Amino acid sequence: MIRVFALLILMLALQAGACPAQAQSNDDFFNLSGRSRYPGRNPNSYQGGTTYQGGSYYQGGSYYQGGATYQGGSNFFGGGPGYYGAGSGPIPREVVGAPGRFAPGTIYISTAERRLYLILRNGEAIRYGIGVGRDGFGWSGTHRITAKKEWPGWTPPAQMRARRPDLPRYLPGGIENPLGARAMYLGSTLYRIHGSNEPETIGHAVSSGCIRMTNEDVVDLYNRVHVGTTVVVSQN
């Protein structure tokens, strides 16, 4: 009887010693308790840099949406419409046939159409809605992107301040800045492709010659092009 009792005590001790290891295994591999795998981090963040946000995965500069891979940068032109979100602006961006014979990576702007095209491979292009120069401020020509800036500050040129003396001499970058979230500077001109805090103006001729886009679209374009990209502006 004493041996049976001693054997029962030994079995209970062995089982109690095994439970912490089993609980740790569940937490590490299955997270059954709902606790964060990595204390002090966002519960949606996982080691290795992958984050799940709103149905999309972000990892090392790439987005994974609906099983397709979206990756910005000048060397990424392949894929079909699944690679490019439509955006939330008044004019959805979309993949269409290229409007002419341009090298992949070229930006073609039709101010009459009020559309900007980023030329892809295989005769396709991403088309964005834009705002353009109002009457008397239209222009055309070919330039290259000479600088890229995130949340740029704005120094109104002297000609503009002469027309609008109420304008500040300088406005720091931010959501209230008329250059929006991104700006790409064209050659030695005063013109830019930039974002806007007035998305309702997209599709209209309202600017002083700059090409404006929604902030969402300008970020998308900014991530796909580089300094040195050719920009062709046509009034046709």
N, C-alpha and C positions, 0 to 999 in steps of 0.2 A: 504493500500500500504506500509505504514511504517512497519507494522507487517511482511508482506511478505519479505521485504528487510532485516529486522532484523533476520528472520528465515534463510534466505540464508546465511548471514554472520556467524551465529552460526553453520550451517552445514559445511561450508568451514573450520572453525576453528577446529571442531572436526575431520574432515578428515585429516587435516595437522598434528594434534597431533598423529594420528594413524600410519602414514607412517613410521617414524623411527623404531617403533616396528616391523612392517612387514619386513622392509629391514634387520633388525637384525636377524629376524627369518630365512629368506632365507640364509643369510651368515652363520649362525650357523649350519643349518641342511642340506642345499643343496649346499652351496658354489657356487651360480649361478654367482657371480661376478668374480670367479676365484681367489679371494684373499686367502692367507694362513689362515687356521683355527687357527693356533697357531703362532702368529708373532714371528720372530726371529728363527724359526726352518726350517729345510728342508721342502719344500712344499710337499714332498712325505712322511713325517713323521706324524704320528698320535699319539695322547695322549694314553698312555698305552704301548708304546714301540714297536708298530708294524711298520715295515718299508717295503714299497714295492720297490723292486729293481730288475730290469731286469726279471720280470715275476715270481719272488719268493718273498715270505713273510718271514721275519725274526722276531721272537718274543721270547725273553727270552731263547735264545740258541736253538730254533727249527726253521727249515726251512719248508715252505709249498710250494711244487712244484707240479703243475699239479693235484691238488686236493689230493695229498698224503702228509703225514707228514714224514719229515726226521728229526730224532733227534739223535745227537751223544751220546756217552756214552757207558760204558761197558754193561749196562743192556738192550740195544736195539739191538735185533737180528732178530726180526720178519719181516714180509712183503715180498714183491716180488721185481722184478726188478724195479718197479716204485719208490721204495724208494731209489734207489742208482743211481746217475748220472754216465754216462760212463766216465766222465773226458775228458780232452783234450790232454792227453799224447800220446806217440807213440803206447802204448798198452792199449786200453780201459779197465777200470775195469768193472767187470760184476759179476752177481750172477750165480754160477754154483753148481754142486753137490760137496759135501765135498770129499776131496781126501783120506780120511781114517776115522778111528774111533777116533775122538778127542772130548774132552768136548767143549761145546759152549764157545766162548771167547778165545780159544787157537789160537795162530798164528803158522801156519805151513809154512815153507819155503823150496821149492825145488830149490836148486841152479842149478841143471842140467836143470830143466825146465825153470828156471829164472822167477819164479812166487812166490808170497806170498799169502797165503790164511788166511783169518780171518773166523774161523768156526762159523757158525750161528746155530740156532736150525733147526729142521726138515730136517737134512741131507744136508744142503746147506752151501755155503761159498761165501764170496766176494773174488774174485781173482784180484790181482794187478800185473802189470808188474814191474820187479825190475832189477837192475844191481847188479852183484855179484863179488866176488874176482877173479882176473885173475889167470893164471897158477902159482902155488906155493903159493897161498894165500887162497885156499879153506879150509873149515873147516865144522864140523858138531857137533851137541850136543844139549842139552836142557838147557835153562836158563830162568830166569824171568826178566821182565823189572824192573830195579831198580831205574830209574829216567826218567823223561820226561822234555824236555826243549823246549821253543819256541825261535826261532832265536838264536840258541846256538852259543857261541864263540867256537873257535877251537884252541887247543894246539897240534900241531903235535908231536907224540911220538918220543922219541930219535932215535929209529930204523929207522923211516921214515926220520928224518932230516939227519941221516947219509947217507941215499941213495939220499936225495934231500937237499943238503946244502943251496939251494936257498930259501927254505921255511922259513916263519917267525916263530918266537918263539910262537907268539900268534896272532890270527886273530879274531877281534870282530865279533859278529853276524851281519848278513845283507845279502843283495841279492848277494854279491860277495863271501860270505863264502861258501866253498864246502859242509858244512853240511846242507845248505838250510834252509827251514822255520821251521822245527821241527826235533827233535832227540829223540829217545828212546834208553836208554843205557841198555846193556844186561849183567846181572850179574856183576862179577868183571873183565870181559874181557875188552879189548880195542875196542870191536866191538859195532856198533850202527846200528839201522834202522834209516835212516835219509833222508832228502830231497836232492835235487841236483839242481845246476844252469846249469847243462848240460843234459837236458832231452833227447838228442839224444843218450846218453849212456845207457838208459834203454833197457833191453833185451840183454845186452852184459856183458862179463866178463872183467871188467876194474879196479875194486877197489882193495884196499889192505886188503880186507876181510869184510869190512862193507857192509851192504845191503842198496842200494840206491834206492830211488823212486822219481817220479816227486814231486815237491812241492805241487801240488794240491792233489795228492794221499796220500802223507805223512800227510797232514793236515786232510784228511778224516779218515785215520787210527788212527791218534793221538787222534781224538775226540771220537773214539769208544772203546779205550782200557784204562787200568789204570795201575799204578805201581803194580807189582805182577802178571801181565799177563804172562802165560807160553808161551815161544817161542821155537819151535822145528825146528832145522835146519838140513836138510838132503841133502846129495850130490847125491841122486838118482833122 
